[in-house]
Amino acid sequence: MAAQLPTPVGTEDVVEVWLVLRPREDGEALGISDLGSRPPRLRNHLGPEELDRLRGARTEEIERATAWARSHGLAVVEASPRDRRVRVAGSEAEIRALLGRGVGVSGGLEPPEALRDSVVAVLGLGPTPFARTHFRPFPLPDLPFPEAAPLSFTPPEVGALYQFPAVPSSGLGCLGLVELGGGYDPSSLAAYFQGLGLPVPQVASVPVMGGGNLPTGDPQGPDGEVTLDLEVAGSLAPGVRIAAYFAPNTDQGFLAAIQAATHDLINRPQVVSISWGGPEPGWPVGVRTAFEHAFEDAALAGITVCVAAGDSGSSDGMTDGLAHVDYPAASPLVLACGGTRLLTAGGGISSEVVWNDLPAGGATGGGVSRAIPLPAWQSGAGVPPDVDPGSYRGRGVPDVAGNADPETGYRVLVDGQAAVFGGTSAVAPLWGALLLVCSAQLGRRLGFLNPLLYSQIAAGGALRDITKGDNGAYMARVGWDACTGWGSPVGSALLRALRG
């Protein structure tokens, strides 16, 4: 439903905020944890109609929210039960008077008292950009490429070292990428894959909230992120279809991109890779709750979500002297992907340790959440208490890892320029591509994997344990650790474990 926007007050611009409502049915009530603990062959995921019916907002709560907005002079731009949001508009002064609660990263907006039982968050007026990329360029000197980066790899070389399974003759499905800015140059993309002797992936650029494939021409800006995602995923899963969901880098845009991927009936991605995020303290409880509900939708629909764990070590780039994890990697509903430094000899892996170039460079994110409780499926992994005062026992990050050190990074072609990129932004699409290949081999969606990973897969030799190095506050060790999780993939063994 739509309405005429109100006339701005004075010279102030009209702004739009979203009243985000709770889902009709809770994820745990629908058995997400039980679903995630089953082997793929025993999983039954929700179809699109069933997902909308069970997870959409209640009609009466939509009506209450729209009535509240109109009673306070705000225009109702749209009400979407499927996306659980009511979009309302007014002057910024009006919005802040009704919903403002001080100053915060999300604009200091909170649900009105009258709607606290149904509205979980108010999105809008937050900072722009809202999230940051998680890739790191290798600083190339004035030397011919690739001699300038002798330790770097093409993505297929990394895939071979990690024993990626072969793409089945029946082909692959679709991998979704969430992108919050920038774009890619199709001619550079074609040249890159032709240089590797691989098919150029079919890329569908899906606009979300007015976003689109809008390259800036700066390889070290968001174009670098978009192109790294495309080239890593497309070359590790040859023949993959990729849907890139381009949205504004705002709290609204980020959430809308995840929802767009989950409800995309044309591309229907089986895996979604996210290489964007930010320090957990910058995510108010309500905003994080809205994202958790979106990740529940994805899990119930059979979509595996892989998220980069961050590139600034255990501080996550904050300067308060404390340890922090990155969100949305800290969500218990996603596969959080940390970073390693990978070296080879004789055609195999000779060394793999925690990626840490600090203080001059970057390091893998990882640690213990102070906002999200320890999930039941992680209780036996030996997640330590948070290193900061209070020793909170929360969700441990990451779950898995892969090559991310820029010096041992990935050779890419961005905006026509050859470069080497690292960062956990490369690890999320790497794992996304691997899981998509496994899904195709099994003929089934994998969906939410964390409970199965921690209870069965990790103990079965499907991951290479990383036992040396640190990311600042946390040390690698035998078994799970807050630097590299369970370790890097052994693709053939992972496929066997998933068959089980």
KAGI-V918528 format. One record per residue. N is the residue number from 1. SS is DSSP state (2 for helix, 1 for strand, 0 for the rest). D_CENTER is the distance of its C-alpha to the mean C-alpha in Angstrom with 1 decimal. Layout:
BEGIN
N_SS_D_CENTER + N_SS_D_CENTER
END
This chain:
BEGIN
1_0_31.0 + 2_0_31.6 + 3_0_34.0 + 4_0_35.6 + 5_0_33.8 + 6_0_36.0 + 7_0_38.0 + 8_0_36.6 + 9_0_38.5 + 10_0_40.3 + 11_0_38.3 + 12_0_34.9 + 13_0_32.3 + 14_1_31.0 + 15_1_27.4 + 16_1_25.2 + 17_1_23.3 + 18_1_21.7 + 19_1_23.0 + 20_1_20.2 + 21_1_21.9 + 22_0_21.4 + 23_0_21.1 + 24_0_24.5 + 25_0_23.7 + 26_0_21.8 + 27_0_19.2 + 28_0_21.2 + 29_0_24.3 + 30_0_23.0 + 31_0_22.5 + 32_2_18.8 + 33_2_19.6 + 34_2_22.6 + 35_2_20.7 + 36_2_18.1 + 37_2_21.2 + 38_0_22.9 + 39_0_23.1 + 40_2_21.6 + 41_2_25.2 + 42_2_25.8 + 43_0_22.9 + 44_0_23.5 + 45_0_20.7 + 46_0_21.3 + 47_0_22.4 + 48_2_21.6 + 49_2_24.8 + 50_2_24.6 + 51_2_21.0 + 52_2_22.4 + 53_2_25.5 + 54_2_24.1 + 55_2_21.0 + 56_0_22.3 + 57_0_24.0 + 58_0_27.6 + 59_2_30.2 + 60_2_32.2 + 61_2_29.3 + 62_2_28.5 + 63_2_32.2 + 64_2_32.5 + 65_2_29.7 + 66_2_31.3 + 67_2_34.7 + 68_2_33.7 + 69_2_32.3 + 70_2_35.4 + 71_2_37.7 + 72_0_36.4 + 73_0_36.9 + 74_0_33.3 + 75_1_32.7 + 76_1_30.5 + 77_1_28.6 + 78_1_26.9 + 79_1_26.3 + 80_1_23.7 + 81_0_24.0 + 82_0_21.2 + 83_0_18.6 + 84_0_20.6 + 85_1_21.4 + 86_1_24.6 + 87_1_24.5 + 88_1_27.5 + 89_1_29.0 + 90_1_31.7 + 91_1_32.6 + 92_2_30.5 + 93_2_33.5 + 94_2_33.7 + 95_2_30.0 + 96_2_30.2 + 97_2_33.5 + 98_2_32.2 + 99_2_28.7 + 100_1_28.7 + 101_0_28.7 + 102_0_28.9 + 103_0_26.5 + 104_0_22.8 + 105_0_19.4 + 106_0_19.0 + 107_0_22.5 + 108_0_24.3 + 109_1_24.2 + 110_0_24.8 + 111_0_25.9 + 112_0_29.6 + 113_2_31.8 + 114_2_33.0 + 115_2_29.6 + 116_0_28.1 + 117_0_28.3 + 118_0_26.2 + 119_1_24.1 + 120_1_21.1 + 121_1_20.0 + 122_1_21.2 + 123_1_18.9 + 124_0_20.4 + 125_0_22.3 + 126_0_19.4 + 127_0_19.1 + 128_0_18.2 + 129_0_16.1 + 130_0_13.8 + 131_0_10.9 + 132_1_11.5 + 133_1_10.6 + 134_0_10.4 + 135_0_13.1 + 136_1_16.8 + 137_1_19.8 + 138_0_22.7 + 139_0_25.7 + 140_0_28.0 + 141_0_31.7 + 142_0_34.2 + 143_0_34.5 + 144_0_34.0 + 145_0_30.7 + 146_0_29.8 + 147_2_32.6 + 148_2_30.8 + 149_2_28.0 + 150_0_29.9 + 151_0_27.3 + 152_0_24.6 + 153_1_23.6 + 154_0_22.7 + 155_2_19.7 + 156_2_22.2 + 157_2_24.1 + 158_2_21.1 + 159_2_20.6 + 160_2_24.4 + 161_2_24.3 + 162_0_21.6 + 163_0_23.8 + 164_0_21.6 + 165_0_23.5 + 166_0_25.2 + 167_0_23.9 + 168_0_26.2 + 169_0_28.9 + 170_0_27.7 + 171_0_24.6 + 172_0_20.9 + 173_0_19.0 + 174_1_16.1 + 175_1_12.6 + 176_1_10.4 + 177_1_8.5 + 178_1_7.3 + 179_1_9.7 + 180_0_11.3 + 181_0_14.6 + 182_0_16.7 + 183_0_17.4 + 184_0_19.1 + 185_0_22.7 + 186_2_23.7 + 187_2_26.7 + 188_2_24.9 + 189_2_22.5 + 190_2_25.6 + 191_2_27.4 + 192_2_24.7 + 193_2_24.6 + 194_2_28.4 + 195_2_28.7 + 196_2_26.9 + 197_0_29.1 + 198_0_26.2 + 199_0_25.8 + 200_0_23.8 + 201_0_20.9 + 202_1_21.2 + 203_1_18.7 + 204_1_18.6 + 205_1_17.6 + 206_1_16.8 + 207_1_17.8 + 208_0_16.3 + 209_0_18.5 + 210_0_20.5 + 211_0_17.7 + 212_0_18.5 + 213_0_18.7 + 214_0_20.5 + 215_0_20.8 + 216_0_22.2 + 217_0_24.1 + 218_0_22.7 + 219_0_21.1 + 220_0_19.9 + 221_0_18.2 + 222_2_15.2 + 223_2_17.1 + 224_2_16.4 + 225_2_12.6 + 226_2_13.1 + 227_2_15.8 + 228_2_14.4 + 229_2_11.6 + 230_2_14.5 + 231_2_17.0 + 232_2_15.3 + 233_2_14.1 + 234_2_17.4 + 235_2_19.7 + 236_2_18.4 + 237_0_18.6 + 238_0_21.7 + 239_0_22.4 + 240_0_18.9 + 241_1_18.4 + 242_1_15.4 + 243_1_14.4 + 244_1_12.8 + 245_1_12.2 + 246_1_13.6 + 247_0_13.7 + 248_0_15.3 + 249_0_13.6 + 250_0_14.7 + 251_2_13.7 + 252_2_15.2 + 253_2_13.5 + 254_2_9.9 + 255_2_10.9 + 256_2_13.1 + 257_2_10.7 + 258_2_8.8 + 259_2_12.4 + 260_2_13.8 + 261_2_11.8 + 262_2_12.9 + 263_0_16.4 + 264_0_17.0 + 265_0_20.3 + 266_0_21.0 + 267_0_18.2 + 268_0_17.1 + 269_0_14.0 + 270_0_14.0 + 271_1_10.6 + 272_1_7.4 + 273_1_5.4 + 274_1_2.8 + 275_0_5.4 + 276_1_6.2 + 277_1_7.3 + 278_1_10.8 + 279_1_13.4 + 280_2_13.7 + 281_2_17.2 + 282_2_16.1 + 283_0_14.6 + 284_0_17.7 + 285_2_18.1 + 286_2_18.4 + 287_2_15.3 + 288_2_13.2 + 289_2_15.3 + 290_2_14.6 + 291_2_10.8 + 292_2_11.9 + 293_2_14.2 + 294_2_11.8 + 295_2_9.9 + 296_2_13.5 + 297_2_14.4 + 298_2_11.9 + 299_2_13.3 + 300_2_16.8 + 301_0_16.5 + 302_0_15.7 + 303_0_12.2 + 304_1_10.2 + 305_1_6.4 + 306_1_5.4 + 307_1_3.3 + 308_1_6.1 + 309_0_8.6 + 310_0_10.5 + 311_0_13.7 + 312_1_16.4 + 313_2_17.5 + 314_2_18.3 + 315_2_19.1 + 316_0_15.7 + 317_0_18.0 + 318_0_19.9 + 319_0_23.7 + 320_0_25.0 + 321_0_25.7 + 322_0_23.4 + 323_0_20.4 + 324_0_17.0 + 325_0_13.6 + 326_1_10.4 + 327_1_8.5 + 328_0_6.1 + 329_0_6.4 + 330_0_9.8 + 331_0_9.4 + 332_0_11.9 + 333_0_10.5 + 334_0_7.5 + 335_1_8.4 + 336_1_8.0 + 337_1_9.2 + 338_1_12.1 + 339_1_14.7 + 340_1_18.3 + 341_1_21.4 + 342_1_22.8 + 343_1_26.5 + 344_1_28.8 + 345_1_32.5 + 346_0_34.5 + 347_0_31.6 + 348_1_29.6 + 349_1_27.5 + 350_1_29.8 + 351_1_27.5 + 352_1_24.0 + 353_1_23.3 + 354_1_20.7 + 355_0_19.6 + 356_1_21.4 + 357_0_23.2 + 358_0_23.7 + 359_0_25.5 + 360_0_25.8 + 361_0_22.4 + 362_0_19.1 + 363_1_18.0 + 364_0_15.1 + 365_0_13.5 + 366_0_14.5 + 367_1_16.9 + 368_1_17.6 + 369_1_16.3 + 370_1_19.2 + 371_1_17.8 + 372_1_16.6 + 373_1_19.4 + 374_0_19.5 + 375_0_18.6 + 376_2_21.7 + 377_2_20.3 + 378_2_19.6 + 379_0_23.1 + 380_0_24.8 + 381_0_22.5 + 382_0_24.4 + 383_0_21.7 + 384_0_23.9 + 385_0_24.5 + 386_0_22.7 + 387_0_24.9 + 388_0_25.7 + 389_0_28.6 + 390_0_28.3 + 391_0_26.7 + 392_0_24.2 + 393_0_22.9 + 394_1_19.3 + 395_1_16.2 + 396_1_16.0 + 397_1_13.2 + 398_0_12.2 + 399_0_13.1 + 400_1_13.6 + 401_1_14.0 + 402_1_15.3 + 403_1_17.2 + 404_0_15.9 + 405_0_19.2 + 406_2_20.0 + 407_2_23.6 + 408_2_22.7 + 409_0_20.0 + 410_1_19.6 + 411_1_22.2 + 412_1_20.9 + 413_1_22.7 + 414_1_21.4 + 415_0_23.7 + 416_0_26.5 + 417_1_26.2 + 418_1_25.7 + 419_1_23.5 + 420_1_21.8 + 421_1_18.2 + 422_1_16.5 + 423_0_13.7 + 424_2_10.7 + 425_2_9.2 + 426_2_11.7 + 427_2_10.9 + 428_2_7.5 + 429_2_9.5 + 430_2_12.5 + 431_2_11.6 + 432_2_10.4 + 433_2_13.8 + 434_2_15.6 + 435_2_14.6 + 436_2_15.5 + 437_2_18.8 + 438_2_19.5 + 439_2_18.9 + 440_2_21.4 + 441_2_23.8 + 442_2_23.8 + 443_0_24.0 + 444_0_21.7 + 445_0_18.2 + 446_0_16.6 + 447_0_14.3 + 448_0_13.4 + 449_0_14.6 + 450_2_14.6 + 451_2_18.2 + 452_2_19.5 + 453_2_18.0 + 454_2_19.6 + 455_2_22.8 + 456_2_23.7 + 457_2_21.6 + 458_2_21.4 + 459_2_25.1 + 460_2_26.0 + 461_0_25.5 + 462_0_22.3 + 463_1_20.8 + 464_1_22.5 + 465_0_23.0 + 466_0_22.6 + 467_0_25.4 + 468_0_26.1 + 469_0_24.7 + 470_1_23.0 + 471_0_20.3 + 472_0_22.8 + 473_0_23.4 + 474_0_22.3 + 475_1_24.1 + 476_0_23.3 + 477_0_25.6 + 478_0_26.5 + 479_0_24.0 + 480_0_20.7 + 481_1_20.2 + 482_0_17.9 + 483_0_17.5 + 484_0_16.5 + 485_1_16.3 + 486_0_18.5 + 487_0_18.4 + 488_1_17.9 + 489_1_18.4 + 490_0_21.9 + 491_2_21.0 + 492_2_24.4 + 493_2_24.6 + 494_2_21.2 + 495_2_22.5 + 496_2_25.7 + 497_2_24.1 + 498_2_22.1 + 499_2_25.4 + 500_0_27.0
END
